[in-house]
Amino acid sequence: MLRRIVAFVVLVPLAVIIIAFAVANREVVTVSFDPFSANAPAAAVTLPLFALVILLLIIGVLIGGLAVWLRQGRWRQAARRFERELQHLRGKVAALEGTATEPTIVPKESEPPPRLRLRPPVR
C-alpha cells in the first residue's frame, strides 16, 4: 500500500512535468546525421523537439543501465558461484547427518581442549 502511495506521489508530478514540457516544445526540428552536407544531408530526421528530448533521455537510461549491468557482472558471477558452493555444502551436511549413527562427543566445559603441538620452522 505504501509503495503505491509513493509511486503515485512521484509519478503524477513527473507525468504533469512531461506533459507540460511536451506542450511547450512542439516545434519541429531536423536532426542531421551527415557531417559533410548541411544543405542536403544523406540521413536526417524531422520530429518535434519534445519527442527528440524524450527519445534521447530513454536512450541515455538504456545505455546507463547496460553500463551498470556490465560492471556488476563479476558480482553476479560470484553470487552464482557461492550459491553452487552452498548447495554442494548443504548436500554434504545432509549426507553426513544421514550417516551419523552415534552422537558426537562434546568435551565438557570444565576440561580444556588438548594442546596443539607445532613443529619449529625448518631453516
Residue pairs with C-beta under 8 A, 6 or more apart in sequence:
18 54
21 50
21 53
22 48
22 50
22 54
24 50
25 48
25 49
25 50
25 53
26 48
26 49
26 50
27 48
27 49
28 46
28 47
28 48
28 49
29 46
29 47
29 48
29 49
29 52
30 44
30 45
30 46
31 44
31 45
31 46
31 47
31 52
32 38
32 41
32 43
32 44
33 41
33 42
33 43
33 44
33 45
34 41
34 42
34 43
34 44
47 55
107 113
